Amino acid sequence: MSEAKKNILKRIREAIAKETPKPFPDLKMPEEVYYIDEAATSLPEMFAKAFTEVSGQLIYCQDEEDFLYNFLDLSEAKQWQHIYCWNPDLQVLFQEIDFRKCRIGKKLDKAHAGLTFCEALVARTGSIVLSSGLSAGRTLPIYPPVHLVVGYTSQLVYNINDALQMVQQKYGNKLPSMINLATGPSRTADIEKTLVLGAHGPKAVYLFLIDDMTDYKKNAEQ
């Protein structure tokens, strides 16, 4: 290891060992920064508009059974053979319907898609809130070329602050080490200002938005 690298790592260790005080610890915004026209549209409509504007693919489902039909139809149409899912409840569900394209291993080199739950859905930005506290961890939402997400209308909130409060209520003082906002497929326009999807993660994001909350969802991420 070079001397310069050693010095850099030393400074990093020293920096993270000291807690940095918050510059404005008591600062609270007196009101919402963004204007909310509550009469204009509902949260599901607002989210659907924002999500599709960032190239997300929204699939509305009336219930879990409808989700299964839509999921099977999509996987058949796209000819996905290796759909990785690490959630035990979904794995059992797929076994019950004899769906044999679900994979549970950690080696993702053959993955066509990854299926995960989410923490919350932000209507204003069309963002999906993920965390390392979910069974999918850090890897599954970003490694496969397609990210499939199961979300519920009960998880819809207006802004990011509301979403973070939802995560806080779920985990209490033991927050996950990673909380991420995924807003559509990954993208970049660094080269000649040409937009490219899937530059640093999934090229496509599908959200199965289920219109109610049942005991199945309540137990899904216990």
FENBEL-V606795 format. One record per residue. N is the residue number from 1. RES is the residue in one letter. PSI is psi in radians with two decimals (* if undefined). NEAR is the number of other C-alpha atoms within 10 Angstrom. Layout:
N,RES,PSI,NEAR
N,RES,PSI,NEAR
This chain:
1,M,2.32,5
2,S,2.78,6
3,E,-0.66,8
4,A,-0.73,9
5,K,-0.70,10
6,K,-0.73,11
7,N,-0.70,11
8,I,-0.82,11
9,L,-0.62,12
10,K,-0.76,11
11,R,-0.62,12
12,I,-0.78,11
13,R,-0.72,11
14,E,-0.64,10
15,A,-0.76,11
16,I,-0.25,9
17,A,-0.36,9
18,K,2.24,8
19,E,2.23,7
20,T,2.13,8
21,P,2.57,7
22,K,2.30,8
23,P,-0.59,7
24,F,1.29,7
25,P,-0.48,7
26,D,0.18,7
27,L,2.22,8
28,K,2.32,7
29,M,2.20,7
30,P,-0.39,6
31,E,2.90,7
32,E,2.31,9
33,V,-0.73,7
34,Y,2.42,8
35,Y,2.28,7
36,I,1.98,11
37,D,1.54,8
38,E,-0.42,8
39,A,-0.23,6
40,A,-0.74,9
41,T,2.79,11
42,S,2.89,13
43,L,-0.78,18
44,P,-0.71,21
45,E,-0.73,12
46,M,-0.78,18
47,F,-0.80,23
48,A,-0.75,22
49,K,-0.86,17
50,A,-0.69,20
51,F,-0.76,26
52,T,-0.48,13
53,E,-0.40,14
54,V,0.42,17
55,S,0.35,18
56,G,2.63,21
57,Q,1.95,18
58,L,2.25,17
59,I,1.91,16
60,Y,2.36,19
61,C,2.31,22
62,Q,-0.57,12
63,D,-3.06,15
64,E,-0.61,19
65,E,-0.73,11
66,D,-0.64,15
67,F,-0.78,19
68,L,-0.77,16
69,Y,-0.81,11
70,N,-0.68,16
71,F,-0.81,16
72,L,-0.71,13
73,D,-0.75,12
74,L,-0.78,14
75,S,-0.60,16
76,E,-0.75,11
77,A,-0.64,9
78,K,-0.15,10
79,Q,0.71,10
80,W,2.21,15
81,Q,-0.37,16
82,H,1.64,20
83,I,1.96,22
84,Y,2.32,27
85,C,2.12,25
86,W,0.08,21
87,N,2.13,17
88,P,-0.67,13
89,D,-0.70,15
90,L,-0.65,17
91,Q,-0.77,16
92,V,-0.72,12
93,L,-0.77,12
94,F,-0.59,16
95,Q,-0.66,12
96,E,-0.54,9
97,I,0.16,9
98,D,0.71,10
99,F,1.98,12
100,R,0.22,11
101,K,0.04,14
102,C,2.30,21
103,R,2.50,20
104,I,-0.06,15
105,G,2.94,9
106,K,-0.17,11
107,K,1.93,9
108,L,0.27,18
109,D,-0.40,9
110,K,0.12,12
111,A,2.27,18
112,H,-0.51,19
113,A,2.74,27
114,G,2.35,27
115,L,2.19,23
116,T,2.86,22
117,F,-3.08,27
118,C,2.96,21
119,E,-0.69,24
120,A,2.91,26
121,L,2.15,31
122,V,1.97,27
123,A,-0.67,25
124,R,-0.65,20
125,T,-0.16,22
126,G,0.50,26
127,S,2.62,23
128,I,2.18,25
129,V,2.15,21
130,L,2.83,25
131,S,2.83,22
132,S,-0.13,15
133,G,-0.31,19
134,L,2.79,18
135,S,-0.40,18
136,A,-0.31,20
137,G,-2.64,15
138,R,-0.48,17
139,T,-0.83,12
140,L,-0.62,22
141,P,-0.28,25
142,I,-0.35,19
143,Y,-0.89,18
144,P,2.69,24
145,P,-0.31,18
146,V,2.31,24
147,H,2.09,25
148,L,2.23,24
149,V,2.38,19
150,V,2.08,19
151,G,2.86,25
152,Y,2.62,24
153,T,-0.47,16
154,S,-0.26,14
155,Q,-0.03,20
156,L,2.26,23
157,V,2.90,20
158,Y,-0.92,19
159,N,3.14,17
160,I,-0.67,19
161,N,-0.73,12
162,D,-0.68,15
163,A,-0.74,23
164,L,-0.62,16
165,Q,-0.64,12
166,M,-0.72,16
167,V,-0.72,20
168,Q,-0.73,14
169,Q,-0.58,11
170,K,-0.76,12
171,Y,-0.24,11
172,G,-2.34,11
173,N,-0.21,8
174,K,1.19,9
175,L,2.59,15
176,P,2.67,16
177,S,-0.29,9
178,M,2.19,11
179,I,2.17,16
180,N,2.46,13
181,L,1.98,18
182,A,2.04,18
183,T,1.51,20
184,G,-3.07,27
185,P,2.69,24
186,S,2.63,19
187,R,2.76,17
188,T,2.66,13
189,A,0.55,11
190,D,-0.58,9
191,I,1.91,8
192,E,0.47,6
193,K,0.51,8
194,T,2.12,9
195,L,2.23,12
196,V,2.18,15
197,L,2.58,17
198,G,0.45,18
199,A,-0.66,13
200,H,0.40,14
201,G,-2.67,17
202,P,2.47,22
203,K,-0.31,20
204,A,2.52,19
205,V,2.15,25
206,Y,2.31,20
207,L,2.11,25
208,F,1.79,23
209,L,1.89,25
210,I,2.34,22
211,D,0.24,18
212,D,3.07,15
213,M,2.05,15
214,T,3.13,12
215,D,-0.49,7
216,Y,-0.76,11
217,K,-0.69,17
218,K,-0.57,9
219,N,-0.08,9
220,A,-0.65,15
221,E,0.59,15
222,Q,*,7
